[in-house]
Amino acid sequence: MRFEPRLPRDGINISQEHPLKEAAILIAGLTAVFAVLFGLVLVFVDLVVMLVPPSAEARVFSSWSAEGLDLRREGPRVEAVQALLDRLVRHGSDMPYHFRVAILPGDDPNALALPGGLILVTDGLLRAVESENELALVLGHELGHFHHRDHLRRLGRGMVLGVALAVVSSAAKTRLRLADVVGALTARGFSRDDEQRSDRFGLALVQAEYGHVAGAWRFFERLQAAGQGTAGVAAYLSSHPGNRGRIDDLESYAHEHGWPASGPASALDPALSR
């Protein structure tokens, strides 16, 4: 048998697939792998955060001053909100925080739960609520975030997103801008169930404090009636859901538990009308 050398066939090491198709498959595969890994990291972060003792969280953030925010931490209005918050906390369970209230100047109605037990309410919110019951539900909602550790999970997810964007971005300015935007979107995008749980937790505190839930969600009804085009409403919706479904859920939850939906509205502390 005699060996006859010859050149290999043309195209023997060349794929028959179109290069763009192969590139698309490769990109899709890598994207899917990254998405799965990223999802697992977020789940891991949630689990780790839940293992952090509230006492440790309080120590880490106790001296946090919310730099860049012109907060009012003293005065009659702060004392009035703090007194209501303290009353609600007594009805809660598993909330080993030293809760503090601060007022954030501004016309937009909003409230925020920050790590370490700090709750911010705006001047706009205090002007928008018409009864103590309404304010109690808003404060109870924020207490619900602490009870479920939502604020820490959001912080952890935001940090993970920031790191991920820092890795895949090449421009420092772009990294920071994207991290801020996506971090904020994640805080909202993952929180629909969290918001519902916090609403229900807050409503339970209202029931425990007043013996009924009448008028508790009137503030949300006025937001709904005002429409999302109003600047103040948009500001509140930036961190809280505000659709009709939220109000319906509160009404349904109260009905399921047999909580009275009628009763007197408690007047706001006169200091809050100043």
N, C-alpha and C positions, 0 to 999 in steps of 0.2 A: 504494500500500500504506500503510495507516494503522497507526501504532503505538498500541497500547492498553496502557497501564501496568497492571500488576496485582501483587499481593503474591506473594512466593515461596511455594512449597508448604510446608506445615507439615513440620518435621522434616528439611528439606533438608541441614542441617549437623549433624544428630544421628545418631550411629552407631546402627545397628540391634542391635549387640551389647550384652549386658548389661554395665553398668559394672564389676561385680565380675569378670567374665570378662576384660575388657580390662585391668583392673588386675593380674590374675593373670598374664596373658601378658607384660605389661610387666615385672613383677617377675621372672618366670622368665627372660626375656631378659637383663635386667641381671645377674641372678645368674650366668647361664651365661657372660656376657662377663667378669664379675669373676673367676669361677673359672678361666677360660682364662688371663687376664692374670696372676693370682696364681700359677698353675702355671708359667707362663713365667718369672716373676720367681724362683721357687724353683730352677728349672733354671739360670738365669743365676747365681744365688748359688752353686750347687754348682760351676759351671765356674770362677767367679772364685776361690773358696776353693782349688780344686785348683792354681791358679796362684800362690798365696801360698807363697813359699819357707819351708821349715821353720825356716831360720835367722831369717827375719823374724818368724815366729810366736814363736820362742823369745825373741827380743829384746823383743817386746811383752809377753809374759806371764811373763818370767823373774822379775820382781819381784812377781808376783801372789801374794798371801799367803792367799788363800781366807778373806777376812775373815768373821768370824762363826762360824768353825769352830775348835774346840779341837783343833788338830792337834799330834801329837807327831812331831818331825822328828829327834830324836836318841835315843840309848839302844840297848841290846843288841838289842831286838826290831826296831827300825827297821834296824839294821845287818844283821841276819840276812836280812830281806826284801830289802834293797837288794843284798846279795851274790848272792842267787838271781836277782834281776832282771838284774843285770849279766852273769851267766853266760848268761842267755837272750838278752840283747841281742847278745852276740857271735855268735850263730847267725843273727841276722836280717840283712836287707839294706835299704838305702834308708831308714834310720831315723836321720837326723842330728840327734838330740835329745840333750840331757843329761838323762837320765831320773832323776827323784828320787822317793823313796817317803816317804809320811807315813802315820801311823796315826791313824785317827779313832776316838775312844772310842765305845763303843756295843755292845749285845748283838746287833744285827741283822747277819747275814753279808752283806757287800757289798763291792764294789770299783768304782772309778770312774776314768776317764781324763779329765784336765782339760787344757786348752790349755797349751802350753809344755813339756810333758813330765812333769807331775806326776801320779803315780798314788796314789790313796788306797785303803787297805785298812782295814777295821774290826777292832776287837778280836774281834767276833763271828765274822768270817771266819777269823781266825787260830785261834780255838778250834774252829771247825767242821771245818777240814781235818785229815786224819789222816795225811797223808804229804806229803813234799816234792813228789811228782809231782802231787798234786791242786792244791797251791798254785801250782806251775809253770804248769799249764794256765790257771788264773784270771789269773795275771800275763801269760801269753802272749796270752790273749784281749784284755786291755787294750792290750798292745803292738800287737795287730792293728788296733785302732782308730786308733792313731797312724800305722801303716803305710798305712792306707787314708784317712787324714785325716777319719775319721767325726766326731770330736769337733768339728772346725771347721765341718763342714757342718751339724751340729746347732745349733751356736751361731749360724751365719748364718741358718738357717731360723727359729730362735727370735726373732732380732732382727727379721726381716721380719714375722713374725706380731705381734710387739709393736707395730711401727709401724702395721700394718694395723688392729689393734684400737684403737690410739690415735686413728686417723682416724675409725673408724665409731662409737666410743663417745663418749658425752657426759659421763659422770661420771668424774672422775679416779680415784676409788677403784675403780670398776668396771673401768676400763681396766687398772689394775695387777693386779687380781685375775684377770681374764680372761687377760691376757698371761702371767701366771705359769702358770696351769693349762693353757692351750692350748699354750704353749711346751713344757711338760713332756710333754704328750700327743704333740706332734709329734716330739719326740726319740725317743719309743718307736714311734710309728706308722710312721715312715719307716725303721725300723732292723732289720726282720726279716732282710733280706738282709745288712745290715751285720753283724749278730750272727753269722750263719752263717759269713760270711767270716772274722770275727775268731776264732771257734771253731776253724776249720780252720787258720788261721795259727798260733794258739797250740798246736794239736796238733802241727804241724810242728816247732815249737821244742822241744816235749817230746821228740819222737822224736830230734831232733838232739842234745839234751842227754843223754838216758839210753839211746839205742839201742833203745828200745821205748816203747810207749804204755800199757802195763799199768797199771791203776788210776788213770789220769789223770782219768777222768770219774766216779770213785766219789763225789765230792762232789755232783755233779749227781744221781746215782742216789739218794743219801740225801735230797736235797731233794725229788725226785719221790716217794719213799716217804713222806716226812713229810706231804705234801699241802699244797695252797695255803692251807689255813685257818690254818696256823701263822704267827704274826706275823713271825718271822724270815724264813721262806720268802717271805712276801708282800713284805718289804722288798727281798729280792734280786730277786724277779721284777719289781719296779718299774723296774728298769733292765736286766734281762737276761731273755731267754726261759727258761722252765724246764720245758717239756713233754717228753714221752717222745720226740717227734720229734727233739729236739735231740740226745739221747743216741744214737738210732738213726743220725743223720747222722754223728756222730763215729765210731761203729763202722764204718759203711759207708765213710767217707773213709779210715780207717786200712786197711781191707781192700783198697780200690782201689789203695793205694800200697804194699801188701805190708809194712806196718809190723808188727812183732811185737806181739801183744796179751798176751804173757806175759813176765814178768820180775820182778825184785825191786823192791819199793817202797823208796824212799830215805827214811830217817827225817828228821823235821823237826829243824831246829837246836834244841838244848835251850833256847836263849833264848826261843823262841816259846811254850814251855809255861809260862813264868812268868806 
